Amino acid sequence: MTRVLICDDHAVVRAGLRALLAGLDDIEVVGEAAGGEEAVVTAASLRPDVVLMDLQLGDGIDGVEATRRIRTSNPTPDTPRILVLTTFDTDADITRAVEAGATGYLLKAEPPDELYAAIRAAAAGRTALSPPVASRMLARMRSPRPSLTDREKDILAQLAQGLGNRDIAKTLFISEATVKTHLGRIYDKLGVDTRAGAVAVAKEQRLLG
């Protein structure tokens, strides 16, 4: 029996998932969480085999951070596997989730049979990806690494340290406007639109050092 914890900030979604899984002989929903912090606490308490994790969870930590905490708080062979179940499939989202320790990444648009198969695969420690997600990851692996200028690499390194635009400007002795210009170019080259996404892709493609 695969024990599942559902984490989604929408009660209707949680109820729908519970209903979908209720008729299966080998999968049991053992709990629910409406937010990231609650998911971390509940996972530690119930020790499910798989956590179905949404990415956007309203206030508090998001699904990526919840995934990281669950996977790293007390790593053992019995640490719950995380199967991301979301509507978001940007490169940055996928990269951040996988880096945080997600075993699989499934889109909510997939049919129920795909969900069942993904849960079983995740419980067994196998990677489970929606076809569109797998295609994006393969395309990224096949594409050449983006070429960043030395200045863009400097700014990206500061970004990875958690510095804001003002501190980056002070550190590199440039204006904040220049920092913003470089950040725009970095985002374009890496195919992301957030600071966290840029850092995640940079780490994935080993652009930081």
Salt bridges, closest charged atoms under 4 A:
ASP8 OD1 - HIS10 ND1 3.50
ASP8 OD2 - LYS108 NZ 2.82
ASP9 OD1 - HIS10 ND1 3.12
ASP26 OD2 - ARG120 NE 2.73
GLU32 OE1 - ARG14 NE 3.06
GLU32 OE2 - ARG18 NE 2.73
ASP54 OD2 - LYS108 NZ 3.47
ASP62 OD2 - ARG96 NH2 3.08
GLU65 OE1 - ARG68 NH1 2.73
GLU65 OE2 - ARG69 NE 2.97
ASP91 OD1 - ARG136 NE 3.00
ASP91 OD2 - ARG140 NH2 3.12
GLU152 OE1 - LYS189 NZ 2.85
ASP154 OD2 - ARG151 NH1 3.86
GLU176 OE2 - ARG166 NE 3.57
GLU204 OE1 - ARG140 NH1 3.04
